[in-house]
Amino acid sequence: LIAVGLFQYRSVGRAMAGDGLKWDGLLKWSLSHADGTRPPRNLSEEDRKWFMEAMQAQTVDVVKRMKEITLVMKTPEDVLEAQGVKPEDIVEMLDELQEHVESIDMANDLHSIGGLVPLLGYLKNSDSGIRAKAADVVTTIVQNNPRSQQLVMEASGLEPLMSNFTSDPDLAVRTKALGAISSLIRNNKAGIAAFRLANGYAGLRDALGSDIFFFFLSSCRKALNLIQYLLKENNLDCNIVTELGLPRLMVHLVSSDDSNVREAALGGLLELARDRTSGSGTVLAEEDKLKQILQNRIEDISSMSAEDLGAAREERQLVDSLWSICYDEPSSLREKGLMVLPGEEAPQPLPDVAGKIFEPPLRAWAASKQLQKGGSNSAEDKKEAKPLLLGPGPVGSSRSSNHEQQNPN
């Protein structure tokens, strides 16, 4: 269709050749002139040659382009300034790089062409916009990509990210660094261990306790979801979280006006309450403030409209589960018939919100497909998985085909 459309487009628009191809509307033109109602026409050699040149002119050699970007990233800042390159130009260049590394292959190749280390160097750049964008690119590189996670860890990428998260004067930089940290250590045992050694929990406590950070809702949600994810991964961390005083901050955040912040705080508290090894659940149960706040949430939920109740389904489950664990009795939401509304199914296990918050849906799908492929060793499964050899096998892999940010949030 595109070939036919290009040819017809060329025939109609020869007079506009000086303006180049008008790519907007090309698909619509192609469909309208190749709808199957007319027999296809053969392209002449001249038209075929023009078509190939037109398509090649719009094709980018990604590896070549990434090498050019790498060369710029390796160029000293003062040299770039002398050549008139502005910070905004660098940010725009990093935007392009981020598009390229959406492909898993390209993300992993960034290191082999020498681009990963200078990218991590941009985390220390004097311009806050460049620091923030560099962290954003790192997030894209490591999402659902164990190989790139390993490469970033080996290149000591966690250190500048932690520094930016805990002490950068620019809140946007801190938020982007937190997002990159979350993606870097997800399903990465070495990364989680390094995060602990770098006093990551203390950094999260300080961030949630900061008035500025508190009012930046996306940052707050990211911090809370990261805490919940880490506690789910290792309940031994409940003791650390309790000793640092994080539960009180989380209890306070249950009263937030933002529903996502409330749910993230409730999810973290629920993980603490479920822990029977560190006494965190007992500490929570003895918190008079928690009981009062949960009662306030129950009252607010009870006064919600039917539409708002539907939107607050997860919060209803979280409040009831937390009350039941802390006080060994069902919450009054059950007595009021607010746990299961008309038309709703019975409450299901609470979703892993923290585990998915930093992962685009398509990438999460790719991860589940990988698990499905490697999750069975039965003879029947192996037989079903046997490939049908009709031609050359696929080369490489792509995030767009294997897997889409994130990215508190």
C-alpha positions, 0 to 999 in steps of 0.5 A: 500500500505504501509503495503504491501510495508513494508512487501515486503521491509522487505522480500528483506532487511532482510540482512540489518536489522542492518541498520534499516528501509530505509524509503527513497523510501518506497512509490515508492517501495510500489507503484511498488509492489502493482499496482493492477496488482497482487492479494493482499496477506494475511499477516501472523501474524508474518508479521503483528506484524512486521509491527505494531512494525515498524510503532510504532517505527516511531511514536512520542508521540507529547504530551510526546515530548512537555512535555520533551521540556517544561522540558528543557525550564524550566531548568535554563540556567547555568544548561543546560550549565553545562550539555553541552547543547549549544544554537544551541541545544536549537534552534534545539529543538525549531525547533521541537517544532514549527513543533508540534504546527502547530496543533491548538490543540497542540498550545493550549495545550502548555499552559496547559502542562506548556510550553507557559510561559517558551517559552515566557521566551526565548524571553529574553534569552542571546543568540540572536539565541534563542530569534529569534527562540522563536519569530518564534515559537510564530508566529506559535502558534498565527497565526489564533488562537484566543485562543492562542492569548488570552493565550499569551496576558494573559501571558504578551507575548506582552511586551518582543516582543515589547522590542525585536522589538524596542531595540534588537541589533540583526536585525534578532531578531527585525524582528522575533519579529515584525512578532510575534507581527503582528500575535498576534494582527491580528483580536485581538482587545485587542492586537491592543489596547495593541500595541497602549498603548505600543507606537507601532506606534512610534516603527514602525516609529523608525524602518522605519527611521533606516538606518539599518532597511531600508536596511533589506527589509523583515523587511521594508515590514513587518512594512509597511504591519502592518501599512496598516493593522492597518489603515484599522482596525481603521481609527482613527489611521490615525491621530496618524500616521500623527502626528508621521511623518510616511507619509513622511517616507512612501512617501520616500519608494515609491521610493524603488527599491523593488517592494514589499516595494513600494506596501506596502508603496503605500497601507499605503498612500492610507489608509491615503488618504481615511481618511476624518476625520483627514485631512491626505488626505489633508496633503498628497495632499499638499506634493509636494514630493509625487506628484513628486514621483508619477509622477516618478513612472508613468514614470517608469511604462510607460517605462516597458516591457509588462511582467513587466507591468503585474507584476506591476498590483497592483502597477499601481492600487495603483498609480492611486487610490492614485493620483485620491484621492489626486488630484481629477483627474485620473492619466495619466496612464489611458490616456496612456492606462496602467490601463487595458492591453490587455487580462486583466480584468478591475481593481478590488478592491485592494487586502487586502495584509496587512491582509494576509501577515502574514498568511499562505494560508491554515490557511487563508482558514481555517479562511474563512471556519469558517466564512462560517460555522457561517455566516448564520442562515437561516433554509435552511443553517442549514438544509444543515449543518446537519451532516450525522451520520455514525459513531463516530464524529471527535476528535480535530482539526488540523491546517494542516486540518483546515488551512500551513509563513510569516513570508516586509517579 
